[in-house]
Amino acid sequence: QDLLLRASRVFGGGATAATNRTLTTTANATTASTTSFGTSYAGSQLDAVSNEIIRTAKRVAKESGVDVQFAADRAREATNFATSMLAVSNIVLGSGYAYGSRSGASGIEGYPLYEVLPQVQQASSSTTTATQKPLFGDYTTAERIEPFQYEHVVIKGAEMGVLAGAIYEDTVERSHKIGHSLVANGTTANVAWMVSDSLDYESRYKDAEDGFDEAVLAREKQQQQPIFVRTITIRGFDASDESVDREALLNDICTAFPMPLDDATSERVLFHGGLLSIAKQVYADVKKYIDWSSPNHKIVLNGHSVGGSLSILVLLLMASERGVNFVRDRVLRVYT
């Protein structure tokens, strides 16, 4: 704890502070200043803290009659891990997780900081937080969550995360806290699931590409036009759950032979056989709660880990049985 606190102050006073005054972009030049100082300062301070931790571990071990070298090695491992974690954290604080574009690393145009990075890195021999690419900058599919996506990605995503956790414990209480009323719950093929109802606004599940418009959402709220939303949440694998046959479930998860969804698509796409088998059984048990919902009910599928995979498969099974138009009309979104 002492290492983390002191090292975070080092980053706060050294490298991160240097980030704010490092890059200056003009019409003709890009100037890097004080960067290497901030980095070397942070590095030397962290080394000093790490060495102090190791010396302390040796002293305590000697006084306690414990193997000194063993204690020093464990302390060194702990400090190396902590400093690595802090370095990654500093990258995230300084450069974020992904480039500011829906097209990932290929979409750096329009973001001055990232446009000048190659020039700065070429001019400087040190890699610093200021010139560090985002944590997932090498992955073209990594996308920053843009402000217009917050409604359904961050806010609704967090709500679905709470439901995915509620299925593990305190189900009713935690569901009620976020405005969901429990309709049913059960266990199928050693996988727990639950169905809940809530009142919400359809626009909150859409982004700009789907037609999301803040003005439309505001008008829905002003005119008090909420809709019924029925959410089906599927639980992930839990090795500590003694209420199911964990070995049988694990065997199904590991049974990865290719299996077609239906005859119509058998020559075009194949699925994970074990998970598809579970999904078919889960869908058979939960589809009555789709049938029993009103025509105005919208459906949301939700799941964590294996439950997320099963949610996607249930969506495809629903489309196979009821048709694509039914899914497009009734299913708002799948959260995994």
Sequence and secondary structure as in RCSB ss.txt:
>XXXX:A:sequence
QDLLLRASRVFGGGATAATNRTLTTTANATTASTTSFGTSYAGSQLDAVSNEIIRTAKRVAKESGVDVQFAADRA
REATNFATSMLAVSNIVLGSGYAYGSRSGASGIEGYPLYEVLPQVQQASSSTTTATQKPLFGDYTTAERIEPFQY
EHVVIKGAEMGVLAGAIYEDTVERSHKIGHSLVANGTTANVAWMVSDSLDYESRYKDAEDGFDEAVLAREKQQQQ
PIFVRTITIRGFDASDESVDREALLNDICTAFPMPLDDATSERVLFHGGLLSIAKQVYADVKKYIDWSSPNHKIV
LNGHSVGGSLSILVLLLMASERGVNFVRDRVLRVYT
>XXXX:A:secstr
 HHHHHHHHHHHHTHHHHHTTTEEE SS EEE SHHHHHHHHHHHHHHHHHHHHHHHHHHHHHHT  HHHHHHHH
HHHHHHHHHHHHHHHHHHHH SS SSTTGGG  TT HHHHSHHHHHHH SS  STT   TTTT TT     GGGI
IIIIIHHHHHHHHHHHTTSSHHHHHHHTT EEEEEEEETTEEEEEEEEEE GGGG  GGGT  HHHHHHHHHTT 
 EEEEEEEE    TT TTS HHHHHHHHH   EEES GGGTTT EEEHHHHHHHHHHHHHHHHHHHTS TT EEE
EEESTHHHHHHHHHHHHHHHHH HHHHHHHEEEEE 
